[in-house]
Amino acid sequence: MSTGSVSIYRRTCRRVGLDRNPLRRRADRVQTGVAALLALVFLIIVPVLAVIVGGGVYRMETAAVQAETARLHRVDATVIEAGRAPLYAPVIPARVSWKDAAGGTHTGDYQSTTVVQPGSTVSIWLNDGGSIVEPPSSTRAVSKAVLLTSAALVGVAVVHGGSYWLVRRRLDRRRLRQWETEWVAADLTWGHG
C-alpha cells in the first residue's frame, strides 16, 4: 500500500469510528457496531428478498399471463377503415374485419399502436365471446416483479433506517446525560468549590 492509500484508509476508519481513539466512548462504538450490523443484514436481505419476492411474483404473473393467453385466441384481421390518432394518445383507431372458424365474417373496433392503412392485415386477440381484447402483456410479469421487489426493498430500507435512527437517538440522549454529569463533576472539582 502506498502512503496516500494508507492515509485514506486511516482517515476513513477514523470517520466511521473504527479507529482506536481513546476519546471515543462506548456509546460511539455501539453506534458504529449497530450501523455495521444493520448494513450487513441489509446486504444479506437484499438478494434473498429479490429472489423470494421477485421470483415468486414473476412465477405467479407468468402463470397468470399464460392462463390468460390460453383463454384468448389470435386472429389475423383486415383493416377496413383507419382513423386519425389523437395528438395525446399513441393509438390509431381502426375498424377491422375477420373470419371465425365457421367462416362467418365479423367486424369490430381495434386500437392499433402502429400506423395502419385500409387493406393491411393486423393480428388481433379475441376472447371466448368473440370480442376484441387487449393482447396478453409480455412485460407484465417482469414489471410487477420489479415493482413489488423494489417496494419490499424500500420497506426494508425504511425499517433499517428507522432502527438506526432510534438507536442513535437513544445513544445521543445517553451521551447528553453523561456530558451533563461530567460537567457537574468538573464544576465541583474545578469550579467554585
Secondary structure, DSSP 8 states (H G I E B T S, - for coil): --HHHHHHHHHHHHHHT-S--TT--HHHHHHHHHHHHHHHHHHHHHHHHIIIIIHHHHHHHHHHHHHHHHH-EEEEEEEEEE----TT-S-EEEEEEEE-TTS-EEEEEEEESS---TT-EEEEEE-TTS-EE----SSHHHHHHHHHHHHHHHHHHHHHHHHHHHHHHHHHHHHHHHHHHHHHHHHHHHS--
